[in-house]
Amino acid sequence: MGDRLAGKVALVTGAASGIGAACAARFAEEGAVVAGLDLAAPPDGSPTTGWWTVDVRDEAAIERAVAEIVDQLGRIDVLVNAAGVLSIGAADTMEREEWDRVLGVNLTGTWLVSKHVVRRMAERHAGSIVNLASIEGLIGFSGQTAYNVSKGGVVLLTRNMATDFGPAGVRVNCLCPGLIDTPLTAILRDPAFARVRDRFVEWHLLGRAGQPEEVAAAALFLASDDASFVHGTALTVDGGLTAGRRFLNPGEEL
Ligand SMILES: NC(=O)c1ccc[n+]([C@@H]2O[C@H](COP(=O)([O-])OP(=O)(O)OC[C@H]3O[C@@H](n4cnc5c(N)ncnc54)[C@H](O)[C@@H]3O)[C@@H](O)[C@H]2O)c1
């Protein structure tokens, strides 16, 4: 498609599915050598050059994987943290194990992979980290306490690492997508969730859910030198959901 990542090595976590898979595909099309990391095996036709089957909560395994990637591919120029899990449950009913699982993957996992990659980026005084946060990192959504909190943490992890590693030449940003049609959100296709999905879609001012390729396009921007002065930002990719509210939907009258 282009050459916006020509000569770059990118590590994408969560590369087996959804947004991570779309990032791996788009980055490869743009000339990057892509290392995939996921709990799951690589999907058929994955454009990745190497694959590491790792749980992002396992620090020793991450440290080994990052060392192997650097040995095999030379360096890591771009990191996309897209591994993540969804969770439903309000603060008064959620079990402790679920809180630990969701915070563990979404927040601790993002930190752990970043920890072992950013050191190497800082040594070279170059690199771009793109975290998958969410609109749920910016505003509250009912009934999803652990997910909401984990994504708020990712936004602040992004801003915190921006302060520490900007001077070392590493840019750190995050994306805040709205509802994106991926396996993560397939549960909303269940008829039991029809009203929730309809309402959620309606909140997007563009009147539809997004596609993983639309998030990958924004990740490409943040990863590439086109974003050379973009640092510490939380970029919404949400069809306008967080921009404002309409009093009347198209076609409705007072
Ligand atoms: N889909 C959406 O509507 C949406 C919206 C905003 C943010 N996000 C975020 O984007 C990211 C990607 O979501 P998606 O929709 O592509 O989800 P997805 O379920 O399609 O893909 C997530 C991937 O993460 C992997 N994964 C899960 N736990 C892991 C672990 N412990 N270690 C390693 N890999 C693990 C899964 O195997 C899967 O391949 C997530 O962080 C998600 O929270 C998604």
The ligand as an SDF file (V2000), in Angstrom:
LIG
                    3D

 44 48  0  0  0  0  0  0  0  0999 V2000
  -13.0890   -3.7730   19.9370 N   0  0  0  0  0  0  0  0  0  0  0  0
  -13.3740   -2.6180   20.5410 C   0  0  0  0  0  0  0  0  0  0  0  0
  -14.5080   -2.1140   20.4890 O   0  0  0  0  0  0  0  0  0  0  0  0
  -12.2950   -1.8900   21.3030 C   0  0  0  0  0  0  0  0  0  0  0  0
  -12.5510   -0.5720   21.6660 C   0  0  0  0  0  0  0  0  0  0  0  0
  -11.5930    0.1340   22.3910 C   0  0  0  0  0  0  0  0  0  0  0  0
  -10.4070   -0.4920   22.7450 C   0  0  0  0  0  0  0  0  0  0  0  0
  -10.1840   -1.7860   22.3840 N   0  0  0  0  0  0  0  0  0  0  0  0
   -8.9260   -2.3940   22.8210 C   0  0  0  0  0  0  0  0  0  0  0  0
   -8.1620   -2.7720   21.7000 O   0  0  0  0  0  0  0  0  0  0  0  0
   -7.3700   -3.9040   22.0270 C   0  0  0  0  0  0  0  0  0  0  0  0
   -7.6260   -5.0000   21.0010 C   0  0  0  0  0  0  0  0  0  0  0  0
   -9.0050   -5.3660   21.0900 O   0  0  0  0  0  0  0  0  0  0  0  0
   -9.7280   -6.2290   19.9720 P   0  0  0  0  0  0  0  0  0  0  0  0
  -11.0930   -5.7110   19.8630 O   0  0  0  0  0  0  0  0  0  0  0  0
   -8.8650   -6.3580   18.7860 O   0  0  0  0  0  0  0  0  0  0  0  0
   -9.8140   -7.6350   20.7670 O   0  0  0  0  0  0  0  0  0  0  0  0
   -9.6490   -9.1420   20.2490 P   0  0  0  0  0  0  0  0  0  0  0  0
  -10.2710   -9.9960   21.2980 O   0  0  0  0  0  0  0  0  0  0  0  0
  -10.1040   -9.2760   18.8490 O   0  0  0  0  0  0  0  0  0  0  0  0
   -8.0460   -9.3340   20.2840 O   0  0  0  0  0  0  0  0  0  0  0  0
   -7.3610   -9.2990   21.4910 C   0  0  0  0  0  0  0  0  0  0  0  0
   -6.1430  -10.2100   21.3750 C   0  0  0  0  0  0  0  0  0  0  0  0
   -5.4350  -10.1450   22.6250 O   0  0  0  0  0  0  0  0  0  0  0  0
   -4.9890  -11.4470   22.9240 C   0  0  0  0  0  0  0  0  0  0  0  0
   -4.7970  -11.6010   24.3680 N   0  0  0  0  0  0  0  0  0  0  0  0
   -5.7510  -11.6120   25.3400 C   0  0  0  0  0  0  0  0  0  0  0  0
   -5.1960  -11.8270   26.5290 N   0  0  0  0  0  0  0  0  0  0  0  0
   -3.8560  -11.9540   26.3230 C   0  0  0  0  0  0  0  0  0  0  0  0
   -2.7440  -12.1830   27.1760 C   0  0  0  0  0  0  0  0  0  0  0  0
   -2.9100  -12.3630   28.5010 N   0  0  0  0  0  0  0  0  0  0  0  0
   -1.5130  -12.2420   26.6220 N   0  0  0  0  0  0  0  0  0  0  0  0
   -1.3440  -12.0890   25.2830 C   0  0  0  0  0  0  0  0  0  0  0  0
   -2.3610  -11.8800   24.4260 N   0  0  0  0  0  0  0  0  0  0  0  0
   -3.5980  -11.8080   24.9450 C   0  0  0  0  0  0  0  0  0  0  0  0
   -6.0910  -12.3580   22.4190 C   0  0  0  0  0  0  0  0  0  0  0  0
   -5.6120  -13.7020   22.2330 O   0  0  0  0  0  0  0  0  0  0  0  0
   -6.4870  -11.6850   21.1190 C   0  0  0  0  0  0  0  0  0  0  0  0
   -5.7370  -12.1730   20.0200 O   0  0  0  0  0  0  0  0  0  0  0  0
   -7.7690   -4.3100   23.4600 C   0  0  0  0  0  0  0  0  0  0  0  0
   -6.8590   -3.7260   24.3690 O   0  0  0  0  0  0  0  0  0  0  0  0
   -9.1240   -3.6660   23.6250 C   0  0  0  0  0  0  0  0  0  0  0  0
   -9.4270   -3.4010   24.9600 O   0  0  0  0  0  0  0  0  0  0  0  0
  -11.0930   -2.4990   21.6700 C   0  0  0  0  0  0  0  0  0  0  0  0
  1  2  1  0
  2  3  2  0
  2  4  1  0
  4  5  1  0
  4 44  2  0
  5  6  2  0
  6  7  1  0
  7  8  2  0
  8  9  1  0
  8 44  1  0
  9 10  1  0
  9 42  1  0
 10 11  1  0
 11 12  1  0
 11 40  1  0
 12 13  1  0
 13 14  1  0
 14 15  2  0
 14 16  1  0
 14 17  1  0
 17 18  1  0
 18 19  2  0
 18 20  1  0
 18 21  1  0
 21 22  1  0
 22 23  1  0
 23 24  1  0
 23 38  1  0
 24 25  1  0
 25 26  1  0
 25 36  1  0
 26 27  1  0
 26 35  1  0
 27 28  2  0
 28 29  1  0
 29 30  1  0
 29 35  2  0
 30 31  1  0
 30 32  2  0
 32 33  1  0
 33 34  2  0
 34 35  1  0
 36 37  1  0
 36 38  1  0
 38 39  1  0
 40 41  1  0
 40 42  1  0
 42 43  1  0
M  CHG  2   8   1  16  -1
M  END
$$$$
